[in-house]
Amino acid sequence: MAQIENNDMYLILSELESGELCDRVANGELSEDGYKVTCQILTERGVPIPVSKPFEPNNEGFFDSLKRFIKERPFLSLIILSGTITILQRILQRLF
């Protein structure tokens, strides 16, 4: 199954230009499998593989990302919260 996924990934990534692949490797935007497939494609094209950021899987949970969003965008968070409360009030008024 992993081989089929890697074949699909290979076909998709091989459509990209070498420069874009190098940018993705350098920025660390790829999964571990994506990194391996991209390195294979770049090697086949004779393009040197750029130095990349170390691969670190995202272990951040939903509530951690929600806390970070609220800290980074407090005004937008208040707007979203007030809109959500208004919608819930209207739904509850129609039900009861």
N, C-alpha and C positions, 0 to 999 in steps of 0.2 A: 504494500500500500504506500509506504514511504517513497518507494522508487517511482510510482506513478505520480505522486505529488511533486517529486523533484523533477520529473520529466516535464510536467506542466509548468513548473517554476522556471525550468531551463528555457522552454519555448517563449515564455512571457518576457523573461529578462534578456534573452538574446535579441529581442526586437529593439531594445534600447541602445543608444549610442554609447561608445566607450567612455566618453566624458561624463555622461550622466551616471553610469555605473560606478566610475571612480569617485564621483561626488557622494554617492550613497554609501560606498565603503568608507570613505574618509569621515563622513558625518555619523557613522554608526547607525544608520537608519534601517539596517537589514536584520532579519532574524538569523540565528546561527546557520540554519539550512540555506537561507538566502545568501549569506556571506560565502558559504562554500561553493554554491552554484555560480555566484558572480565571479569568484576567484578563478573558477574553472573556465568561464567564458573569457575573462580578461587574459588568461594564460594562453588560450587557443588563439586569441587575436594578437598575441605578442605585445600586449600592453602591460607595463609594470604595475603591480598591485600597490596602491597607495597605503600609507600608514593610516590605520584606523583607530578610533577610540576603542578602548577595551569593551568587549561585549558584556553587558550587564542586563539580565532580564528584569523586566519591570515587576517588582513584587509589591507595588503599592496597591492597597485595597481601595474599594469604592469610597469608603468614608474618609480615607486619607486624602484621596484626590478631591473629594468634596470640601474638606477643610482647607486644602490648598487653594481651591477655586474661590472660596469665601474670603480668605485672607488677601488674595491677589486682586479680587474685584468685589469689594464690599458694596458699592453702590448698585451694581448690576445684580448682586445677590439679593438685595432688598427689593428691587423691582420684581425679580422672579418670584420671591417669597410672597409679596403682596398680591401679585397676579394669581398665584396658586391658591392663596387663601380666599380670594374673591370668587374664583371658579368653584372651589369646594363649598363655599357658602351658598352659592346659587344652586348647586346640585342638591345639597341637603334641604334647601327651602322647597324645592320641587318634590322631593321625596316625602317630606313630612308636612 
